[in-house]
Amino acid sequence: MANPYIVATYECAGIYWKTHESDQCRVKYRELETNSWHDALALVYDASDEEYRGSVVNLKPATEYEAELESGSVKSRIK
């Protein structure tokens, strides 16, 4: 499984990111092919699994999104 990865449902997306970084994890997301980024709630870090977890909600069905995750000096983008 890719790292980080997204589990999409009808109107939300669960985000999972395994990393040793444990600072606050900020999340931005946007529809693909657009320039307008939106802030989501920060992901929660589970130290026992060394993994961030969280969700982006109120998404449009049948729409592709891109997310950017940032924790400390580490960044990652996923589609």
Secondary structure, 3 states (H helix, E strand, C coil): CCCCEEEECCCEEEEEEECCCCCCEEEEEEECCCCCCEEEEEEEEECCCCEEEEEEECCCCCCCEEEEEEECCEEEEEC
